[in-house]
Amino acid sequence: MTDTATRRRPPRVTDRTAFTFRGGGVRADRLFQAICVAAGLMVLAILALILISTANQAWPAFRDEGLSFIGTDDWAPNNGKFGALALIYGTVVVSIIALVLAVPVSIGIALFLTEVAHPRLRVWVVTVIDLLAATPSVVFGLWGIIVVAPKLVPVYQWIHDVFGGIPILGSLFGQPVSNGYTYMTAGIIVAIMIMPIITSITREVYGTVPSLDKQAAYALGATRWEMIKGAVFPHSFGGMVGAAMLGLGRAMGETIAIALVIGAAVQITPNLYASGEAMPSIIVRQWGESSGVHTSALVGLGVVLFAITVLVNYVARFVVRRAEQRMRGATA
């Protein structure tokens, strides 16, 4: 009896053993903290080096053009003129079209997968979304040239015939170009490309909503849509904005697909059915034949695109922070 009790008795932890465990744990925790800080600083250092190196390469164009580099729309390399305003306009227009089309559909797919779909169907849909996210952008571009653009020309023409007489809508939905290579076509292709990214992140965010919040909404008599508005959306607002911003970053930086379907016309026009140009697409289009200040101007477009992306993300974080503060104040 005594031998059995002795065998089952837990080992005694002496003060020296406790001190050893405590000291090793503190050292390991400090090492882990140092590694995490170094990794974070490395990311910032890489971004800073990218910005410094590209700004240095673009400095000849910035020096020669000054503020007219982003203030004028005259991009004529043969004449030594590099005004990026029309290219900035094209990038923003295509990105806005892509977000307007992709975000509602992505939110709907994410809600369907998390709240409605059967588990077996959910697996298949998620697999298709992942495959769509892994498809190379050049495939989307070729599909846009061969299939999408020709099929959309009659649709563009019909919309123009219906809304052409309305003042504002007539300017937006003007006379389409005959080949279908337009801002709208580029926006549609990019929307399809960023949809899997937004959907996947939004679906993961919806999955973090506590089930107790959902059950409480149902217990109070809420319908499924009321539960989503009252429990899912408030809890997931920050993640939804973050998903949209990641999609926006992909849309603003997309190159090959936009270069194939946008039309390569450097102009500023409200007509979404007109051809245009964007910063990433003109970089890939003209880089091989550029030299001197022309190359510096193309690098400068990359710097401007980087700055716009940082600014958009900062504004998005500010919006999320203000919205979360209002939500906390409303629930307090």
C-alpha positions as CSV (number, residue, x, y, z in Angstrom):
1,M,0.0,0.0,0.0
2,T,2.8,2.4,0.9
3,D,4.8,1.5,-2.3
4,T,1.7,2.2,-4.5
5,A,1.1,5.6,-2.8
6,T,4.7,6.4,-3.2
7,R,4.7,5.6,-6.9
8,R,1.6,7.7,-7.5
9,R,2.9,10.7,-5.6
10,P,3.8,13.5,-8.0
11,P,7.5,14.5,-8.0
12,R,8.5,17.3,-5.7
13,V,9.5,20.5,-7.4
14,T,12.4,22.1,-5.5
15,D,13.1,25.8,-5.4
16,R,16.1,25.2,-7.6
17,T,14.0,23.4,-10.3
18,A,11.3,26.2,-10.2
19,F,14.0,28.8,-10.6
20,T,15.5,26.9,-13.6
21,F,12.1,26.6,-15.3
22,R,11.3,30.2,-14.6
23,G,14.7,31.5,-15.9
24,G,14.5,29.4,-19.1
25,G,10.9,30.5,-19.7
26,V,11.9,34.2,-19.4
27,R,14.9,33.8,-21.7
28,A,12.8,32.0,-24.3
29,D,10.1,34.6,-24.1
30,R,12.6,37.4,-24.6
31,L,14.1,35.6,-27.5
32,F,10.7,35.1,-29.1
33,Q,9.8,38.8,-28.6
34,A,13.1,39.8,-30.2
35,I,12.5,37.6,-33.2
36,C,9.0,39.0,-33.6
37,V,10.2,42.6,-33.4
38,A,13.0,41.9,-35.9
39,A,10.5,40.4,-38.3
40,G,8.3,43.4,-38.0
41,L,11.2,45.8,-38.5
42,M,12.4,43.8,-41.4
43,V,9.1,44.3,-43.2
44,L,9.3,48.1,-42.6
45,A,12.9,48.1,-43.7
46,I,12.2,46.3,-46.9
47,L,9.3,48.8,-47.7
48,A,11.6,51.7,-46.9
49,L,14.4,50.3,-49.2
50,I,11.9,49.8,-52.0
51,L,10.6,53.3,-51.7
52,I,14.1,54.8,-51.5
53,S,15.5,52.9,-54.4
54,T,12.6,53.5,-56.7
55,A,12.4,57.2,-55.8
56,N,16.1,57.4,-56.5
57,Q,15.6,55.8,-60.0
58,A,12.6,58.1,-60.7
59,W,14.3,61.3,-59.5
60,P,15.4,62.5,-63.0
61,A,11.8,62.5,-64.1
62,F,10.6,64.1,-60.9
63,R,13.3,66.8,-61.3
64,D,12.5,67.6,-64.9
65,E,8.7,67.5,-64.7
66,G,8.1,68.7,-61.1
67,L,4.5,68.8,-60.0
68,S,3.4,68.6,-63.6
69,F,4.3,64.9,-63.5
70,I,1.1,64.3,-61.5
71,G,-0.7,67.4,-62.6
72,T,-0.8,67.1,-66.4
73,D,-2.2,64.4,-68.7
74,D,0.3,64.8,-71.5
75,W,2.2,61.5,-71.7
76,A,4.3,61.8,-74.9
77,P,7.7,60.0,-74.5
78,N,8.8,60.9,-78.0
79,N,8.4,64.6,-77.1
80,G,9.9,64.3,-73.7
81,K,6.7,65.0,-71.9
82,F,5.6,62.8,-69.0
83,G,2.3,63.8,-67.4
84,A,0.8,60.9,-65.4
85,L,-2.6,62.4,-64.5
86,A,-4.5,60.4,-67.2
87,L,-2.8,57.2,-66.1
88,I,-3.7,57.9,-62.5
89,Y,-7.2,58.5,-63.6
90,G,-7.4,55.3,-65.5
91,T,-6.0,53.3,-62.5
92,V,-8.5,54.8,-60.1
93,V,-11.5,54.3,-62.5
94,V,-10.7,50.7,-63.2
95,S,-10.2,50.0,-59.5
96,I,-13.4,51.7,-58.5
97,I,-15.4,49.7,-61.1
98,A,-13.8,46.5,-59.9
99,L,-14.6,47.2,-56.2
100,V,-18.2,48.3,-57.0
101,L,-18.8,45.0,-58.9
102,A,-16.7,42.6,-56.7
103,V,-17.5,43.7,-53.1
104,P,-21.3,43.1,-53.1
105,V,-20.9,39.7,-54.9
106,S,-18.1,38.7,-52.6
107,I,-20.1,39.5,-49.5
108,G,-23.0,37.6,-50.8
109,I,-20.9,34.5,-51.5
110,A,-19.3,34.7,-48.1
111,L,-22.7,35.0,-46.4
112,F,-24.0,32.1,-48.4
113,L,-21.0,29.9,-47.4
114,T,-21.2,30.7,-43.7
115,E,-24.9,31.0,-43.1
116,V,-26.8,29.1,-45.8
117,A,-24.8,26.5,-47.7
118,H,-24.8,22.9,-46.8
119,P,-21.4,21.7,-45.6
120,R,-20.9,19.4,-48.7
121,L,-21.7,22.2,-51.1
122,R,-19.6,24.6,-49.1
123,V,-16.5,22.4,-49.7
124,W,-17.0,22.5,-53.5
125,V,-17.7,26.2,-53.6
126,V,-14.6,27.0,-51.5
127,T,-12.5,24.8,-53.8
128,V,-13.7,26.6,-56.9
129,I,-13.0,30.0,-55.3
130,D,-9.4,28.9,-54.4
131,L,-8.8,27.6,-57.9
132,L,-10.1,30.9,-59.3
133,A,-7.7,32.8,-57.1
134,A,-4.8,30.7,-58.3
135,T,-5.6,31.4,-62.0
136,P,-2.8,33.4,-63.7
137,S,-3.8,37.0,-64.6
138,V,-2.7,36.5,-68.3
139,V,-5.4,33.8,-68.6
140,F,-8.0,36.4,-67.5
141,G,-6.6,38.9,-69.9
142,L,-6.7,36.5,-72.9
143,W,-10.3,35.5,-71.9
144,G,-11.2,39.1,-71.8
145,I,-9.8,39.8,-75.3
146,I,-11.2,36.7,-77.0
147,V,-14.6,36.3,-75.2
148,V,-15.6,39.1,-72.9
149,A,-14.8,42.2,-74.9
150,P,-16.6,41.2,-78.2
151,K,-19.6,40.0,-76.3
152,L,-19.9,43.2,-74.2
153,V,-20.0,45.6,-77.2
154,P,-23.7,45.0,-78.0
155,V,-24.5,45.3,-74.2
156,Y,-22.6,48.6,-74.0
157,Q,-24.4,49.9,-77.1
158,W,-27.8,49.0,-75.6
159,I,-27.0,50.7,-72.3
160,H,-25.8,53.8,-74.2
161,D,-29.1,53.9,-76.3
162,V,-31.2,53.7,-73.1
163,F,-29.3,56.1,-70.9
164,G,-27.5,58.3,-73.5
165,G,-30.1,61.0,-73.3
166,I,-29.8,61.5,-69.5
167,P,-27.2,64.2,-68.7
168,I,-25.0,62.5,-66.1
169,L,-25.6,58.9,-67.1
170,G,-25.1,59.8,-70.8
171,S,-21.6,61.0,-70.0
172,L,-20.8,57.8,-68.1
173,F,-22.3,55.4,-70.6
174,G,-21.2,57.1,-73.8
175,Q,-20.6,55.7,-77.2
176,P,-18.6,52.5,-76.8
177,V,-15.6,51.7,-78.9
178,S,-16.0,49.0,-81.5
179,N,-13.5,46.5,-80.1
180,G,-14.8,46.6,-76.5
181,Y,-11.4,47.5,-75.0
182,T,-12.6,50.0,-72.4
183,Y,-12.4,51.0,-68.8
184,M,-15.5,49.0,-68.1
185,T,-14.1,45.8,-69.6
186,A,-10.9,46.2,-67.6
187,G,-12.9,46.8,-64.5
188,I,-15.1,43.7,-65.0
189,I,-12.0,41.5,-65.6
190,V,-10.3,42.9,-62.5
191,A,-13.5,42.4,-60.5
192,I,-13.5,38.7,-61.3
193,M,-9.8,38.5,-60.4
194,I,-10.2,40.1,-56.9
195,M,-13.5,38.5,-56.1
196,P,-11.8,35.3,-54.7
197,I,-9.5,37.3,-52.4
198,I,-12.3,39.4,-50.9
199,T,-14.6,36.3,-50.6
200,S,-12.0,34.2,-48.8
201,I,-11.0,36.9,-46.3
202,T,-14.7,37.9,-45.7
203,R,-15.7,34.3,-45.2
204,E,-12.9,33.8,-42.5
205,V,-14.0,37.0,-40.8
206,Y,-17.7,35.9,-40.7
207,G,-16.5,32.6,-39.2
208,T,-15.1,34.5,-36.1
209,V,-18.6,35.9,-35.2
210,P,-19.5,34.2,-31.8
211,S,-22.3,31.8,-32.2
212,L,-23.8,33.1,-29.0
213,D,-24.4,36.5,-30.6
214,K,-26.2,34.8,-33.5
215,Q,-28.3,32.6,-31.2
216,A,-29.2,35.6,-29.0
217,A,-30.5,37.5,-32.1
218,Y,-32.6,34.5,-33.0
219,A,-33.9,34.2,-29.5
220,L,-35.1,37.8,-29.6
221,G,-37.2,36.9,-32.7
222,A,-34.8,38.2,-35.4
223,T,-35.0,36.8,-38.9
224,R,-31.8,35.6,-40.6
225,W,-31.3,38.9,-42.4
226,E,-31.9,40.8,-39.2
227,M,-29.4,38.5,-37.4
228,I,-26.8,39.3,-40.1
229,K,-27.4,43.0,-39.9
230,G,-27.4,43.1,-36.1
231,A,-24.7,40.5,-35.2
232,V,-22.6,39.5,-38.2
233,F,-22.0,42.9,-39.9
234,P,-21.1,44.9,-36.8
235,H,-18.6,42.3,-35.6
236,S,-17.1,41.9,-39.0
237,F,-17.0,45.5,-40.3
238,G,-13.2,45.9,-39.8
239,G,-12.4,42.6,-41.5
240,M,-14.7,43.4,-44.4
241,V,-13.0,46.8,-45.0
242,G,-9.6,45.1,-44.8
243,A,-10.7,42.5,-47.4
244,A,-11.9,45.2,-49.7
245,M,-8.6,47.1,-49.3
246,L,-6.6,44.0,-50.1
247,G,-8.8,43.6,-53.2
248,L,-8.2,47.2,-54.0
249,G,-4.5,46.8,-53.8
250,R,-4.7,43.9,-56.2
251,A,-6.8,45.9,-58.5
252,M,-4.6,48.9,-58.5
253,G,-1.5,46.8,-59.1
254,E,-2.8,44.5,-61.8
255,T,-0.8,44.7,-65.0
256,I,-1.2,42.1,-67.7
257,A,-4.9,41.7,-67.7
258,I,-5.5,45.4,-67.7
259,A,-2.9,46.0,-70.4
260,L,-4.7,43.5,-72.7
261,V,-8.3,44.9,-72.4
262,I,-8.1,48.6,-71.5
263,G,-7.3,49.9,-75.0
264,A,-4.0,51.8,-74.5
265,A,-5.4,55.3,-75.0
266,V,-3.9,58.0,-72.7
267,Q,-6.9,60.2,-72.0
268,I,-9.2,61.5,-69.4
269,T,-12.9,61.0,-70.2
270,P,-16.0,60.3,-68.2
271,N,-17.1,57.7,-70.7
272,L,-16.6,54.3,-69.1
273,Y,-17.0,52.7,-72.6
274,A,-14.0,54.5,-74.0
275,S,-10.5,53.2,-74.2
276,G,-7.9,54.3,-71.6
277,E,-4.7,53.5,-69.9
278,A,-3.5,52.7,-66.3
279,M,-0.2,53.1,-64.6
280,P,0.7,49.4,-64.3
281,S,-0.4,48.6,-67.8
282,I,1.7,51.4,-69.4
283,I,4.7,50.3,-67.4
284,V,4.6,46.8,-68.8
285,R,3.8,48.1,-72.3
286,Q,6.6,50.7,-72.6
287,W,9.4,49.3,-70.3
288,G,11.1,47.3,-73.0
289,E,11.6,50.3,-75.3
290,S,12.3,52.9,-72.7
291,S,15.6,54.6,-71.8
292,G,16.9,57.6,-69.9
293,V,14.2,59.9,-68.5
294,H,11.5,57.7,-70.0
295,T,12.6,54.8,-67.8
296,S,12.7,57.1,-64.8
297,A,9.2,58.3,-65.6
298,L,7.9,54.7,-65.7
299,V,9.6,54.0,-62.3
300,G,8.0,57.3,-61.1
301,L,4.6,55.8,-61.9
302,G,5.5,52.9,-59.6
303,V,6.4,55.4,-56.9
304,V,3.1,57.2,-57.3
305,L,1.2,53.9,-57.3
306,F,2.9,52.9,-54.1
307,A,2.1,56.3,-52.5
308,I,-1.6,56.0,-53.5
309,T,-1.8,52.5,-52.1
310,V,-0.4,53.6,-48.8
311,L,-2.8,56.6,-48.7
312,V,-5.8,54.5,-49.4
313,N,-4.9,51.9,-46.7
314,Y,-4.4,54.7,-44.2
315,V,-7.8,56.2,-45.0
316,A,-9.4,52.8,-44.7
317,R,-7.8,52.2,-41.3
318,F,-9.1,55.6,-40.2
319,V,-12.6,54.8,-41.4
320,V,-12.6,51.5,-39.6
321,R,-11.3,53.0,-36.4
322,R,-14.0,55.7,-36.4
323,A,-16.7,53.2,-37.2
324,E,-15.6,50.9,-34.4
325,Q,-15.6,53.8,-31.9
326,R,-19.2,54.7,-32.9
327,M,-20.2,51.0,-32.5
328,R,-18.7,50.9,-29.1
329,G,-20.4,54.2,-28.1
330,A,-23.7,52.9,-29.4
331,T,-23.5,49.7,-27.4
332,A,-22.2,51.3,-24.2
